[in-house]
Amino acid sequence: METKELTLFGGSFEETPVTMSSREIASLTEKEHRHVLRDCDELNESYRKMELAEISADYYKDTKNREQREYRLTRMQCFDLMTGYSRELRIKVNRRWEELEKKERAGLPASFADALQLAADQQRKIEQQQKRLDEAAQWYSIKRWAKEHGTNWRAYRWSVLKALSYEHGYRVDKTFDKNYGEVNLYHRRVFEMYENGRKWKQLH
């Protein structure tokens, strides 16, 4: 869980939402994190249809120093997610929110100097998060890439994309698809290499 932070804009402070990570939700509800990620993916599909703000994606380093995907949910998004869970699990998460909000109120800056330092720390975090979000936007599923480039997704071989990824040092990420379950995500450069390889074969 992240505490609420203050952002300095033109001499005034603006509060940013408190968020809870999908990993913490998995721990509280004793669910596998991949299942919570799947639920968040499904919830984001509903948000897109309703034109509501989607759950923010982020990355963290696991015990082997590998980048892994997670989500950061606002309180309202967390409540939307928990609607499909049991009463006992909803109570656990609600109580955790209460604890964290108490800590948040106790941790507000005591002086203007403290507030400035907090704003500076937050700006660094924002820049780091934006960098991760920009990087995450470079990853595509086969169906998303095909749709955005006007091609047939069946023309792409996942085994070739996977091999190209490993050969050139790109990880293969995961996301949830309502029709196919967990699907792979490949970096934009991998798709470009794949396309260039197909064009070369057509010419020769």
Disulfide bonds with the S-S distance in Angstrom:
none
